[in-house]
């Protein structure tokens, strides 16, 4: 039986690869897992009561695009956070942003551009769904290095004109996963200008926007408002997984121009799965409340401080501007991951598992990704073991 050739060169997902790498080895100490970006801070107190009061909603089909109350709550949050007026008809609820980041390519990217195979631009390293979305629609994924030399953000403007003229979408993640780099207002404005010049959309993955060290990261929606850019150029994704410590809720949203969101809603009507109504009620409450977000952010900021102290003076250490990962330089990411597990029991992720080989190089090969999601005391123990093993 034949399988689609477009996925033939796709490597295994990062975590099955990690299991293959480490399962043959015993941990060298009490295991401390610092691999997956699964928040372990407390959920908001209101989740249980709101869910319990909404259980009857499991007995009806949920509103396909999001309930009026949920869309209004998201619209109000966008106004508070970014000062942008985004009406509810320019928003759609998502079963987590991975769904939206994938389906946006299907709903919005044409089969050809100027008679040629379309291109989708992807930062390298990156969240793996970007590449699968490009391959699914038959586009050519172009992996653009996001390294220390470029501030850990992709230099899309430096690409050849013929590539930009074939581009239909460019993914950008800020704060970035895995490096924690924050795109400035100037960076986002220039990217939107580039999109206007070469006629493509910006897919802005802002799932880590509420986890930051000192200053709230700029958002694409506020840059659209401030610069007067065409709102159809920006397709913005947010999630409650990181913001509200509810990765299992599978709830987020996409916002953009009216035509953009209408196209995504049309695809959802035929091929998507709406968010269950009780989950929408919990989501509505979460977007309306900032107290739990502030409390969680303070915990992450304490862990940033701990990491800065432990790695003070270490060559190559760069404190992230946002998100909850450390992107630590090593000679070989896989070798460092195996050594760390065998000698200390600390489990991390090789950076190469989040990257692709491009022009003969993998920009993640010399890094490991470390998730700061555990409580502060556990995080501190893990980082000390890591430092003493790999950098001592």
C-alpha positions in Angstrom: 0.0 0.0 0.0 1.4 3.4 -1.0 1.9 6.3 1.3 2.2 10.0 0.4 5.7 10.8 -0.7 5.6 14.3 0.6 6.0 12.9 4.2 8.7 10.4 3.3 11.6 12.5 4.6 9.8 13.8 7.7 11.7 12.7 10.8 9.9 11.2 13.8 8.4 13.7 16.2 10.8 15.0 18.8 9.7 13.0 21.8 9.5 9.5 20.1 13.1 10.3 18.9 14.1 11.2 22.5 12.7 7.9 23.8 14.7 6.0 21.2 17.8 7.9 22.3 17.4 7.4 26.0 15.3 4.3 26.7 18.3 2.0 26.6 20.0 3.9 29.4 19.3 4.0 33.1 19.1 7.4 34.8 22.1 8.3 36.9 20.0 9.9 39.6 16.4 10.7 40.6 14.8 11.6 37.3 14.1 15.3 36.7 12.2 15.8 33.5 12.9 19.1 31.7 11.9 18.2 28.2 8.3 18.9 27.3 6.8 22.4 27.5 3.9 21.3 29.7 3.2 23.9 32.4 3.0 22.5 36.0 1.9 25.7 37.8 -1.6 25.5 39.3 -4.7 26.0 37.1 -7.0 28.9 38.0 -9.3 28.2 40.9 -12.4 29.0 38.9 -11.9 26.1 36.4 -13.7 23.4 38.4 -16.7 25.5 39.4 -17.2 26.9 35.8 -16.9 23.5 34.3 -19.3 21.9 36.8 -21.9 24.6 36.1 -21.5 24.0 32.4 -21.7 20.2 32.1 -25.1 20.3 30.3 -23.2 21.8 27.4 -21.7 18.4 26.6 -25.3 17.5 25.6 -25.4 19.9 22.6 -23.3 20.6 19.6 -21.0 23.5 20.4 -21.0 26.8 18.3 -18.6 26.1 15.5 -16.6 29.3 15.6 -16.9 30.0 19.3 -19.8 31.2 21.4 -20.7 34.9 21.3 -19.6 35.2 24.9 -16.2 33.5 24.3 -15.5 35.6 21.2 -16.5 38.8 23.1 -14.1 37.8 26.0 -11.2 37.3 23.6 -12.0 40.5 21.8 -11.9 42.4 25.1 -8.6 40.7 26.1 -7.0 41.8 22.8 -8.1 45.3 23.4 -6.7 45.3 26.9 -3.5 43.6 26.0 -2.7 45.2 22.7 -4.9 48.2 22.3 -6.3 46.7 19.1 -10.0 46.7 18.1 -10.6 43.2 16.8 -14.3 42.4 16.4 -15.6 39.0 17.3 -16.2 38.2 13.6 -12.5 38.4 13.1 -11.8 35.7 15.8 -12.3 32.0 15.8 -11.9 29.6 18.8 -9.5 26.7 18.4 -8.9 23.3 19.9 -5.4 24.5 20.8 -3.3 26.6 18.5 -1.6 23.6 16.8 -5.0 23.0 15.0 -5.0 26.6 13.8 -1.3 26.8 12.8 -1.9 23.7 10.7 -5.2 24.6 9.1 -4.2 28.2 8.3 -2.0 26.8 5.6 -4.8 24.8 4.1 -7.4 27.5 4.3 -5.2 30.5 3.2 -2.3 29.4 1.0 -3.0 29.1 -2.8 -1.9 26.0 -4.7 0.4 28.1 -6.9 1.8 31.6 -6.9 2.6 33.3 -10.2 2.4 29.9 -11.8 5.1 28.4 -9.5 5.2 26.1 -6.5 4.4 28.2 -3.4 6.9 28.7 -0.5 6.2 28.8 3.2 8.9 30.4 5.3 9.8 28.7 8.6 12.3 29.8 11.3 14.9 27.1 12.0 14.6 25.8 14.8 10.8 25.8 15.0 7.6 24.2 16.3 7.2 21.1 14.1 3.6 21.7 12.9 4.8 24.5 10.7 6.7 22.1 8.4 3.9 19.5 8.3 1.4 22.2 7.3 3.7 23.3 4.4 4.2 19.7 3.2 0.5 18.9 3.5 -0.5 21.6 1.0 2.4 20.8 -1.4 4.3 24.0 -0.7 8.1 24.2 -0.4 9.2 24.8 3.1 12.2 27.1 3.4 14.0 26.8 6.7 15.6 30.1 7.6 18.2 30.0 10.3 17.3 31.7 13.6 20.7 31.7 15.3 22.7 33.9 17.7 23.9 35.8 14.6 20.3 36.9 13.8 19.2 37.4 17.4 17.5 34.0 17.3 14.9 35.3 14.9 14.8 34.6 11.2 16.1 37.1 8.7 13.3 36.7 6.1 14.2 40.0 4.4 17.6 38.6 3.5 16.1 35.9 1.3 16.5 36.0 -2.5 13.7 38.0 -4.2 12.6 35.0 -6.3 12.0 33.1 -3.0 10.0 35.9 -1.5 7.9 36.3 -4.6 6.8 32.7 -4.3 6.1 33.0 -0.6 2.5 32.6 0.5 3.0 32.6 4.3 5.8 33.1 6.8 5.6 31.6 10.3 7.1 33.6 13.2 7.0 32.7 16.9 7.6 35.4 19.6 8.7 34.8 22.2 10.3 32.0 20.2 10.3 28.3 20.9 13.0 27.2 21.8 15.2 30.2 22.2 13.0 32.7 24.0 13.8 35.6 21.7 11.3 38.4 21.5 10.5 40.1 18.2 10.5 43.9 18.6 7.9 46.2 17.2 10.3 47.2 14.5 11.0 43.6 13.5 7.3 42.9 13.3 6.6 46.1 11.4 9.3 45.3 8.9 8.0 41.7 8.5 4.5 43.1 7.7 6.0 45.5 5.2 7.8 42.6 3.6 4.6 40.6 3.4 2.8 43.6 1.8 5.7 44.0 -0.8 5.8 40.3 -1.7 2.1 39.5 -1.1 2.1 36.9 1.6 0.6 36.4 5.1 2.4 36.4 8.4 1.4 33.5 10.7 2.2 34.8 14.1 2.5 32.2 16.8 2.3 34.1 20.1 1.5 31.3 22.5 4.2 32.4 24.9 3.2 36.0 24.9 2.2 36.2 28.6 5.4 34.6 30.0 8.1 37.3 30.0 10.9 38.6 32.2 10.7 42.4 32.4 8.4 43.8 29.6 5.3 42.4 27.8 6.3 41.3 24.3 4.9 43.3 21.5 2.1 41.6 19.6 1.4 41.5 15.9 -2.1 42.9 16.3 -0.8 46.0 18.1 1.8 46.5 15.3 -1.0 46.2 12.7 -3.0 48.9 14.6 0.0 51.2 15.1 1.3 51.0 11.5 -1.9 50.9 9.6 -0.9 47.6 8.0 -3.5 45.5 6.1 -5.1 43.3 8.8 -5.4 40.6 6.2 -1.6 40.2 6.3 -1.5 39.1 9.9 -2.9 35.8 11.2 -2.3 35.6 15.0 -2.6 32.6 17.3 -2.9 32.5 21.1 -3.4 29.7 23.6 -4.5 29.1 27.2 -2.0 26.2 27.5 0.9 28.4 28.6 -0.9 31.6 29.7 -3.3 29.8 32.0 -1.5 26.5 32.7 -4.1 24.4 31.0 -2.4 22.5 28.2 -5.1 19.7 28.5 -7.9 22.2 27.9 -6.9 22.4 24.3 -8.2 25.9 23.8 -6.9 28.9 21.9 -7.9 31.3 19.2 -6.9 32.7 15.8 -7.5 36.4 14.9 -6.9 38.3 11.7 -8.6 40.2 8.9 -12.3 39.5 8.2 -11.6 37.7 4.9 -8.9 35.6 6.5 -11.0 34.4 9.5 -14.0 33.9 7.2 -11.9 31.5 5.1 -10.7 29.6 8.2 -14.3 29.4 9.5 -15.4 27.9 6.2 -12.8 25.2 6.5 -13.8 24.5 10.1 -17.4 24.1 9.0 -16.4 21.1 6.8 -13.4 19.6 8.4 -12.8 21.0 11.9 -14.0 20.1 15.3 -15.5 22.9 17.4 -14.4 23.4 21.0 -16.9 21.7 23.4 -19.2 24.3 25.0 -18.1 23.6 28.6 -14.5 24.2 27.6 -15.6 27.4 25.9 -17.2 28.6 29.2 -13.9 27.9 31.1 -12.0 29.7 28.3 -14.3 32.7 28.5 -13.5 33.0 32.2 -9.8 32.5 31.6 -9.5 35.3 29.0 -11.4 37.6 31.4 -9.1 37.1 34.3 -5.5 38.4 34.7 -4.8 37.6 38.4 -3.9 33.9 37.7 -1.7 35.0 34.8 0.2 37.5 36.9 0.7 34.9 39.7 2.1 32.3 37.2 4.3 34.8 35.5 5.9 35.6 38.9 6.8 32.0 39.4 8.5 31.9 35.9 10.4 35.1 36.7 11.7 33.5 39.9 13.0 30.6 37.8 14.6 32.9 35.3 16.4 34.5 38.2 17.5 31.1 39.4 18.8 30.1 36.0 20.7 33.4 35.7 22.4 32.8 39.0 23.3 29.2 38.2 24.7 30.0 34.8 26.3 33.3 35.7 29.5 33.8 33.7 28.9 30.7 31.5 30.1 31.4 28.0 27.2 31.3 25.5 24.4 31.4 28.1 21.8 33.9 27.1 18.8 34.6 29.3 15.5 34.3 27.4 13.4 37.3 27.0 10.2 35.2 27.3 8.7 31.8 27.1 9.9 29.1 29.6 12.8 27.4 27.8 16.6 27.7 28.1 18.5 27.2 24.9 21.9 26.1 26.1 25.0 25.7 23.9 26.8 22.3 24.0 29.3 20.6 21.6 26.7 18.0 20.5 23.1 18.1 21.6 22.4 14.3 21.4 25.7 13.4 23.2 25.0 15.9 25.9 21.5 14.7 26.4 22.6 11.1 26.8 25.4 12.0 29.2 23.2 14.2 31.3 20.6 11.4 31.6 23.1 8.6 32.4 25.1 10.7 34.9 22.5 12.8 36.6 18.9 11.7 35.7 18.1 15.1 34.2 16.2 14.7 30.9 16.4 17.4 28.3 15.8 17.6 24.5 18.5 17.8 21.9 18.2 21.0 19.9 18.6 19.1 16.6 15.2 17.5 17.2 13.6 20.9 16.8 15.5 21.9 13.6 16.1 20.8 10.0 19.3 20.4 8.1 19.5 23.4 5.7 22.5 24.2 3.5 24.4 21.3 5.2 23.9 22.6 8.7 21.5 22.0 11.5 21.3 25.2 13.7 20.0 23.2 16.7 22.7 20.6 16.7 24.9 22.5 19.2 22.2 23.1 21.7 19.9 21.5 24.2 16.4 22.8 25.2 15.6 22.9 28.9 12.0 23.4 30.0 11.5 25.5 33.2 8.0 24.2 34.0 8.6 22.3 37.2 8.4 24.0 40.7 11.3 26.3 41.5 13.0 23.9 43.9 12.9 21.0 41.4 14.0 23.4 38.6 16.9 24.6 40.7 18.1 21.0 41.5 17.9 20.1 37.8 19.8 23.1 36.6 22.6 22.7 39.1 23.0 19.0 38.1 23.0 20.1 34.5 25.6 22.8 35.0 27.9 20.6 37.1 27.7 17.7 34.6 28.1 19.6 31.3 29.9 22.8 32.2 31.6 22.1 35.5 
